[in-house]
Amino acid sequence: MTPPLSLGAARLDQGGHLLVKRALSRLGEGERLHVVGTDPDLAVHLRSWARAWGAPWDEATMSLGAPPATRWTGAVRAGRPERPVDNPAASWGLAARGGAVEAGVPAFDFRLDALPYTEDLPRLYAAALSAQWDPATAIDWSAPVVHDDEVEDAVVQVMSYLVENETAALLVPARFCSQVHPHFREVMQLLAVQCADEARHIEVFTRRIALRGRSPGLSTAGGQASLKTLVDEPDFAMASFMLSVLGEGSFLALLRFIDHHGPDLVTRQVCRLAAADEARHVAFGMAHLEAEARRDPRLLERLALAVESRHDALAHTAGLNEEVFDALVLLAAGAWDRLAEGWGAVVSLKQEMDHGRKLRLRRLGYPEDEAARLSSLHTRNFM
């Protein structure tokens, strides 16, 4: 028998069990551990503990043998920490990647359990974290707003449009985040940060609406119908394509347009900061779909069908909110006697959006003519 383990006054049910477990782990084959201590209930607690752990117990000698099995018996490793495996087991559940998973863990139903991995994902997540900003300090909310009421009405209408679009852009990643197998932690983390970004955008656009005591502007049936197709899309790749590659990609141009033509500092700042976030969302969407396309030769065909289906579903709608279009014209004009210039600037914006969509579609692998066709089918609501 090994030298006795003295617990002193320590109670087994108040941390003393750790000393017993430590000593048992060091027993040689056939050896027993004799436990002593001043706690009057020590024998009772040791007997119960030994029964729970399956350790051989001898009341007469107050000694234990090593348990015949430990919780590590039958445990499996959840892959390796460095990068995910292609098809993680449902029974790995919430375990850290590379961790030991005890036998008997219930299987989780993570629908997104076979995602592509690229070396860009850790870098994109690190960039997302380092680029976070605080609306309270990053924006000069006290900056003067000196333009007239009609221009302010235009700003409020555009901000109201941005709020509802950013709300859709929050709900889409939020929906899929809970479906990602935690083994793909970088994807889960990037979606979570994307939700945080969009929540921040909703906050700053809403604060800009109220800056001069205004209520939000008009929300149209056509605009919401367009966004509903995004929120309702059940396929992760399809939703990423329509939201990040087509929608947020187009919104990048819109936010930069407002940053350039905004009549006041706050309007320009909120759009500039939001654009930086949206650029990361587009980069993540592109990285994910490029990797997915490499392993699924039919992906591009399915994405094209999704664009066509969405276009057909929205054919009866009016497209971009007319009030939003008019507001953009006025903001770009800067004065009522320069409306033609403002109109031309908005037309140029739409051409820039189309050009950007075609570039991203070409990068995914579409031929030039097909990229042009798919870009032309994108919703007139921009998102």
C-alpha positions in Angstrom: 0.0 0.0 0.0 1.2 3.5 -0.8 1.8 6.0 2.0 -1.5 7.3 3.5 -3.1 10.4 2.1 -3.8 12.8 4.9 -6.6 15.3 4.2 -6.2 17.0 7.6 -9.3 18.9 8.3 -10.3 19.2 4.6 -13.7 17.8 3.9 -14.2 15.5 0.9 -17.2 17.4 -0.2 -15.4 20.8 0.0 -12.4 20.2 -2.3 -10.7 17.2 -0.6 -11.9 14.9 -3.4 -9.3 16.6 -5.7 -6.5 15.3 -3.5 -8.0 11.8 -3.5 -8.4 11.9 -7.3 -4.8 13.1 -7.7 -3.4 10.4 -5.5 -5.5 7.7 -7.2 -4.1 8.7 -10.6 -0.6 7.9 -9.3 -1.4 4.4 -8.0 0.5 1.5 -9.5 -1.2 -1.7 -10.6 -2.8 -3.5 -7.6 -2.0 -0.7 -5.2 -4.5 0.9 -2.8 -4.8 4.3 -1.3 -5.3 4.7 2.5 -7.0 8.0 3.3 -6.9 9.6 6.8 -8.3 12.9 8.1 -10.0 14.6 11.1 -13.4 15.1 9.4 -15.8 12.9 11.4 -17.8 12.2 8.3 -14.8 11.2 6.2 -15.7 7.5 6.0 -19.3 8.2 4.9 -18.2 10.6 2.2 -15.4 8.3 1.0 -17.8 5.4 0.7 -20.3 7.5 -1.3 -17.6 8.9 -3.5 -16.0 5.5 -4.2 -19.4 4.1 -5.2 -20.1 7.0 -7.6 -16.7 6.6 -9.2 -16.6 2.8 -9.2 -13.5 2.8 -7.0 -13.0 -0.4 -4.9 -13.6 0.6 -1.2 -12.5 -1.2 2.0 -14.3 0.2 5.1 -12.0 -1.6 7.5 -8.8 -0.1 6.2 -10.3 3.2 4.9 -8.6 2.5 1.5 -9.6 2.8 -2.1 -8.3 1.1 -5.3 -8.1 2.8 -8.6 -11.4 3.0 -10.4 -11.7 0.4 -13.2 -12.4 3.2 -15.8 -12.2 6.9 -16.1 -14.2 9.5 -18.0 -11.5 9.4 -20.6 -12.3 5.8 -21.5 -13.9 5.9 -24.9 -13.4 9.6 -25.3 -12.5 10.8 -28.8 -10.7 13.9 -30.0 -12.8 16.5 -31.8 -10.3 16.7 -34.7 -7.2 18.9 -34.3 -7.1 22.5 -32.9 -5.4 23.9 -36.0 -8.2 23.5 -38.5 -11.6 21.7 -38.9 -12.1 18.3 -40.4 -14.5 18.0 -43.4 -17.3 16.3 -41.6 -17.3 16.7 -37.8 -19.4 14.3 -35.8 -22.7 15.5 -34.4 -21.7 13.9 -31.1 -18.7 16.3 -30.8 -21.4 18.9 -29.9 -20.1 22.1 -28.3 -16.6 20.8 -27.5 -13.6 22.9 -28.3 -11.9 21.9 -31.6 -9.3 19.3 -30.7 -10.8 18.6 -27.3 -11.5 15.1 -25.8 -15.2 14.3 -25.9 -16.6 11.9 -23.4 -18.6 8.9 -24.7 -22.3 9.4 -24.4 -22.5 13.1 -25.4 -25.9 13.6 -27.1 -25.8 14.3 -30.8 -26.5 18.0 -31.7 -28.5 18.9 -34.8 -26.2 21.4 -36.5 -27.5 21.7 -40.0 -24.3 23.5 -41.3 -21.8 20.7 -40.5 -19.8 20.4 -43.8 -18.5 23.9 -44.5 -15.4 24.7 -46.5 -12.4 26.1 -44.7 -9.9 28.6 -46.0 -6.8 30.2 -44.5 -8.4 33.6 -44.9 -11.0 32.9 -42.1 -8.8 33.5 -39.1 -7.4 36.6 -40.7 -10.8 37.9 -41.5 -12.0 37.3 -37.9 -8.9 39.1 -36.5 -9.5 42.0 -38.8 -13.2 42.2 -37.8 -12.3 42.3 -34.1 -9.6 45.0 -34.5 -12.0 47.2 -36.6 -14.8 47.4 -34.0 -15.8 51.0 -33.2 -18.0 52.6 -30.5 -20.9 54.8 -31.8 -20.6 57.0 -28.8 -17.0 58.1 -29.5 -16.4 57.3 -33.2 -19.0 59.8 -34.4 -19.2 63.5 -33.6 -22.8 63.7 -32.7 -22.4 67.3 -31.6 -21.3 68.5 -35.1 -23.6 71.2 -36.5 -26.4 70.3 -38.9 -27.2 73.6 -40.8 -28.9 72.5 -44.0 -32.6 73.3 -44.6 -35.6 71.1 -43.6 -36.1 69.6 -47.1 -32.5 68.3 -47.2 -33.0 66.9 -43.7 -36.1 65.2 -44.9 -34.0 63.6 -47.6 -31.4 62.4 -45.1 -34.0 61.0 -42.8 -35.6 59.0 -45.7 -32.3 57.6 -46.8 -31.4 56.7 -43.2 -34.8 55.0 -42.7 -34.1 52.9 -45.8 -30.7 52.0 -44.5 -32.2 50.9 -41.1 -34.6 48.4 -42.7 -31.9 47.0 -45.0 -29.4 46.6 -42.2 -32.1 44.9 -40.1 -32.4 42.3 -42.8 -28.6 42.1 -43.0 -28.6 41.3 -39.2 -31.3 38.7 -39.3 -29.8 36.6 -42.1 -26.4 35.9 -40.3 -28.2 35.5 -37.0 -30.4 32.8 -38.4 -27.4 30.8 -39.7 -25.0 31.4 -36.8 -27.0 29.0 -34.6 -27.0 26.3 -37.3 -23.2 26.2 -37.7 -21.4 23.3 -36.2 -19.1 24.9 -33.5 -16.2 22.9 -35.0 -16.2 25.6 -37.7 -15.6 28.2 -35.1 -14.2 30.8 -37.4 -17.4 30.8 -39.5 -19.5 31.0 -36.3 -17.4 33.9 -35.0 -17.5 35.8 -38.2 -21.3 35.6 -38.4 -21.5 36.7 -34.8 -19.4 39.7 -35.4 -21.4 40.5 -38.6 -24.5 40.5 -36.4 -22.8 42.9 -34.0 -21.8 45.2 -36.9 -25.3 45.3 -38.3 -26.7 46.1 -34.8 -24.3 49.0 -34.6 -25.3 50.2 -38.0 -29.0 50.1 -37.0 -28.2 52.2 -33.9 -26.2 54.9 -35.7 -28.7 55.3 -38.6 -31.5 55.5 -36.1 -29.7 58.1 -34.1 -29.1 60.1 -37.2 -32.8 60.0 -38.0 -33.6 61.5 -34.6 -30.8 64.0 -34.6 -33.2 66.9 -35.4 -36.3 65.4 -33.8 -37.6 63.6 -36.9 -39.5 60.4 -37.1 -38.5 57.7 -39.7 -39.5 58.0 -43.3 -41.5 55.7 -45.6 -41.0 51.9 -45.7 -42.5 50.5 -48.9 -44.2 47.2 -49.7 -41.8 46.6 -52.6 -38.7 47.2 -50.4 -39.8 44.9 -47.7 -40.8 42.2 -50.2 -37.3 42.3 -51.6 -35.8 42.0 -48.1 -38.2 39.2 -47.2 -36.7 37.0 -49.9 -33.3 37.3 -48.1 -34.7 36.6 -44.6 -36.7 33.6 -45.9 -33.8 32.0 -47.8 -33.1 28.6 -46.1 -29.8 27.8 -47.9 -26.6 29.3 -46.4 -24.7 29.5 -49.7 -27.7 31.1 -51.5 -28.3 33.6 -48.7 -24.5 34.5 -48.5 -24.5 35.1 -52.2 -27.6 37.3 -52.4 -26.8 39.2 -49.2 -23.0 39.6 -49.2 -21.9 39.3 -52.8 -24.8 41.1 -54.5 -26.6 43.1 -51.8 -23.9 44.3 -49.4 -21.6 44.7 -52.3 -24.0 47.1 -53.9 -24.5 48.8 -50.6 -20.8 49.5 -50.4 -21.2 51.8 -53.3 -24.3 53.4 -51.8 -22.7 54.1 -48.5 -19.6 55.6 -50.1 -22.0 57.7 -52.3 -23.7 59.1 -49.2 -20.3 59.6 -47.5 -19.3 61.8 -50.5 -22.6 63.7 -50.9 -23.9 63.8 -47.3 -24.7 67.4 -46.3 -23.4 67.1 -42.7 -20.5 65.5 -40.8 -22.6 63.0 -38.9 -24.3 61.6 -42.0 -20.9 61.2 -43.7 -19.3 59.6 -40.6 -22.0 57.0 -40.0 -21.9 55.9 -43.7 -18.1 55.8 -43.8 -17.8 53.6 -40.7 -20.6 51.3 -41.9 -18.9 51.0 -45.3 -15.7 49.7 -43.7 -17.7 47.0 -41.9 -19.7 46.0 -45.0 -16.4 45.6 -47.0 -15.4 42.9 -44.5 -18.8 41.2 -44.8 -18.4 41.1 -48.6 -14.8 39.7 -48.2 -16.1 36.9 -46.0 -19.0 36.1 -48.3 -16.6 35.9 -51.3 -14.1 33.8 -49.5 -16.8 31.3 -48.4 -18.4 31.0 -51.8 -15.1 30.7 -53.7 -14.1 27.8 -51.4 -17.6 26.3 -51.8 -17.4 26.6 -55.6 -14.1 24.7 -55.6 -15.6 21.7 -54.0 -19.1 21.9 -55.6 -19.0 22.2 -59.4 -22.7 22.8 -59.5 -22.8 25.7 -57.1 -22.6 28.5 -59.7 -25.6 26.9 -61.5 -27.6 26.8 -58.3 -26.6 30.4 -57.5 -27.8 31.6 -60.9 -31.1 29.8 -60.4 -31.5 31.6 -57.1 -31.0 35.0 -58.7 -33.5 34.2 -61.4 -36.1 32.9 -58.9 -35.7 36.0 -56.8 -36.1 38.2 -59.8 -39.3 36.4 -60.9 -40.7 36.6 -57.4 -40.1 40.4 -57.2 -41.2 41.1 -60.8 -44.5 42.6 -59.6 -42.9 45.0 -57.1 -42.0 48.6 -57.7 -38.3 48.2 -56.8 -36.4 51.0 -55.2 -38.5 53.2 -52.9 -39.2 56.3 -55.1 -38.7 58.6 -52.1 -35.3 57.1 -51.5 -34.3 57.6 -55.2 -35.5 61.3 -55.0 -33.7 61.8 -51.7 -30.5 60.5 -53.2 -30.9 62.9 -56.2 -31.4 65.9 -53.9 -28.4 64.9 -51.7 -26.2 64.5 -54.7 -27.4 67.8 -56.3 -26.7 69.8 -53.2 -29.1 72.5 -54.4 -32.5 72.7 -56.1 -31.0 74.3 -59.2 -28.6 71.4 -59.8 -31.0 68.5 -59.8 -29.9 67.3 -63.2 -26.4 66.8 -61.8 -27.9 64.9 -58.9 -29.9 62.7 -61.2 -26.8 62.0 -63.2 -24.9 61.1 -60.1 -27.5 58.6 -59.0 -27.5 57.0 -62.5 -23.7 56.7 -62.2 -24.1 55.1 -58.8 -26.3 52.4 -60.2 -23.8 51.8 -63.0 -21.0 51.6 -60.4 -23.1 49.0 -58.4 -23.6 47.0 -61.6 -19.9 47.1 -62.4 -19.0 45.9 -58.9 -21.5 43.1 -59.0 -20.1 41.9 -62.4 -16.5 42.0 -61.0 -17.5 39.8 -58.0 -19.5 37.4 -60.2 -16.5 37.1 -62.6 -14.3 36.4 -59.6 -16.6 33.5 -58.5 -16.2 32.0 -62.0 -19.0 33.2 -64.2 -18.2 34.1 -67.8 -18.5 37.8 -68.6 -21.8 37.6 -70.4 -23.4 35.5 -67.6 -22.0 37.9 -65.0 -23.7 40.8 -66.8 -27.0 38.9 -67.1 -27.1 38.0 -63.4 -26.1 41.5 -62.3 -29.0 42.9 -64.4 -31.4 40.6 -62.6 -30.4 41.8 -59.2 -33.2 43.5 -57.2 -33.8 47.1 -57.9 -34.0 47.7 -54.2 -30.1 47.4 -54.1 -30.1 44.9 -51.2 
